[in-house]
Amino acid sequence: MKNLRSVRWLVLILGLALVAAACGGGGGGGGGGNNAANNIKEGGTLNYAADQAPTGFNMNTSKDNGTSVLWVMNRVYPSVFHSRADYTVVLDTDLMASAELTNQDPQTVTYKIKPNAVWSDGTPISADDFIYNWENQNGKNKDIDAASTTGYEDIQTLTGSDNGKTVTAVFKNKFSDWKSLFGPMVPAHYGKAQPGGWNTGFDKNPEKIPSGGPYKVETYSADQSLTLAKNEKYWGKAAHLDKIVYRFLPESVTQPAALQNNEVDLIYPQPQLDQVQQVQQLPDVQYQINFGLSFEHLDFNFKTPGLGDLKVRQAIATGLNRQEMLDRTVKQFSSKATVLGNRIYLTGQKEYQDHSGNYGKGDVAGAKALLEGDGYALGSDGVYAKGGKKLSFRFSTTAGNALRETQGVLFQSQMKQIGVQIKIANAPSTKFFGENLPNGNFDIADFAWVGTPFAISGSKSIYLSGSDSNYGQYASPKVDSLFNQATAELDPAKAAALGNQADQAIWDDMATIPLYTKPTFLAWRNTFTNITDIATNEDPFVDEPLWAQKA
């Protein structure tokens, strides 16, 4: 779950659909919207206003594990399964003939790839691609940058047969969320030929990367635009639109105007009050506000002097007023917004339990008591210090995001009341997610994790000791053990209990502070159809092949 917005793909299929417009399942990982042939016109171009340029083009690395990459490459790279609006997953039946659990002990999954499935350069999609993606995500090579090893590390052997069109995975440890694996997959033959290989070989020149999906990258101008075009070598059902152009407009406040002026046809920004109000006034524009699997939070860097102290982190969490932050931001355009007391399950899910206790309620006296009990003394400048070292930290988030910038100012004000100095140090999204977070160049970071239908296995890499996606370098043998037990537990109720125990332990250690379930805001010109929100990690872009012009 990084950025967004991050992503790591958040041992359970989540049961409650919170989105306003649900989509049915279907072949090709699509399914959704009204796709009646007489209602659409083939061809045409849709322009999308993206608020983040991609940091690279391999979303399976920690440095590029964000939606800025996923939303561009999701229908370029192949995936065995895709998520739907009701938080289920469906088999991509254009790519796969089948993917089945064929043995319980040892757990064995057999994948059968369609015989005619090929990369756009003519290379067959085969067991070689599965093996390459597994070998680079199973954690055996510590020099490999993997966003998550969850599930892949549990596979004992992965072998191909039937000329590479059958892949057999035998697990050494049970892994209930096996449907979360192998997607999106980068092309093995291309990665092996690049000097930087898996880690950096997909950083540039996306138009040269072979496609295994209905779209390919046609052109890319860094920080300006990227164009997806139909993959003419795609063997499955062809996409309706000829092209989808991503126009990078990092100042998301400009996106409604771009929509109004016909510069773009679709926006999917992190919602801001002014944006929502402006779009609501536009004729010929449809919109949705949904709550899905994304949540805003604060990440502590345990390597920052002072933040390695549990009492300091607890004091910050105690003095933080999450309700004020909510009321001043997302609550202004959605009354459904609530503070969040769990990192694994979100409000509205049946497994959700609020473990926040008295944290996040703006208890200034309680926060000061924690610091003074830890040996800190309040200086004449109003900042606590111990041993000559002040409690002064950087707050970092994505520059240009008005909502998050407001959160930073509120956080700064709230921390001043408890004697903690906060300095705002925001950065452009590409630098924040591509450099600052993975390199540990932050003190307290504000961003969102975006979940998948696999709540526990998707959360594991964020908190697992030594994980590349564990940006704050939090480490807890207890939490590691609980996640390992939960991902191996095949009983959903028992797995949920273990997941909630893990969340409680993370609260006890105050590793991060969840703020609220994050709303999504999708708006599009009504000359287009088959567009609806899928408020999981894949978001509406999973249905790009279905998007079309109205007849």
Secondary structure, 3 states (H helix, E strand, C coil): CECCCEECCCCCECCCCCCCCCCCCCHHHCCCCCCCHHHEECCCEEEEEECCCCCCCCCCCHHHCEHHHHHHHCCCCCCCEEECCCCCEEECCCCEEEEEEEEECCEEEEEEECCCCECCCCCECCHHHHHHHHHCCCCCCCCCCCCCCCCHHHEEEEEEECCCCEEEEEECCCCCCHHHCCCCCCCHHHHHHCCCHHHHCCCCCHHHCCCCCCEEEEEEECCCEEEEEECCCCCCCCCCCCEEEEEECCCHHHHHHHHHCCCCCEECCCCCHHHHHHHHCCCCEEEEEEEEEEEEEEEECCCCCCCCCHHHHHHHHHHCEHHHHHHCCHHHCCCCCCECCCCCCCCCCCCCCCCCCCCCECCHHHHHHHHHHCCCEECCCCCEEECCEECEEEEECECCCHHHHHHHHHHHHHHHHCCCEEEECCECHHHHHHHHCCCCCCCEEEEEEECCCEHHHHHHHHHCCCCCCCCCCCCCHHHHHHHHHHHHCCCHHHHHHHHHHHHHHHHHHCCEEEEEEEEEEEEEECCEECCCCCCCCCHHHHHHHHCEEEC
